[in-house]
Amino acid sequence: PWLLVPPCARCRGVVRSFRQRRRAAGAEGGPNGRAWAVQARTRVGMAAPLDDDQLQKIYSWVDEIPLSRPKRNITRDFSDGVMMAEVVAHYFPRLVEMHNYSPANSVRQKLYNWATLNQKVFKKLGFAVAKPDVDAVVNCKPGVVESVLYQLQSKMAAYRARK
């Protein structure tokens, strides 16, 4: 009987707009709708997407840091904020109190971890991750955590130069 219930109008609208965006990207953009993916990332309010060289630098930088969990999927690994705190703690152990961050699967706990990072750690480094960016990272949107890591890397370099 639950199969007979039609989807709500809101869901159908989302599906239609997704299909329309996908078709438009296939017509406009590069292979496999790459232009659509870039457009979607910038539309959410994120920083400009990174090019391949910047992505490689970020991935190799993260690989150099000893983290508590093995790296499998960067968007999921960093979504709870714990590994982001570990990255900062690796370079500046006095800035981060790791007991404040617990591994999480719930969106609520992930948001709490990111809010704590913004208030206690990123504030000392002189920047903050915007709410749309936090929401995108928590919901595992591809490409967002890399841009946040890129910003973090530059802010940590500036902080090190000041100190």
Buried (B, 14 or more C-beta within 10 A) or exposed (E): EEEEEEEEEEEEEEEEEEEEBEEBBBEEBEEEBEBBBBBBBEEEEBBEBBEEEBBEBBEEBBEEBEBEEEEEEBBEBBBBBBBBBBBBBBBBEEBBEEEBBEEBEEEEBBBBBBBBBBEBBBEBBEBBBBEEBBBBBBEBBEBBBBBBBBBBBEBBEEBEEEE
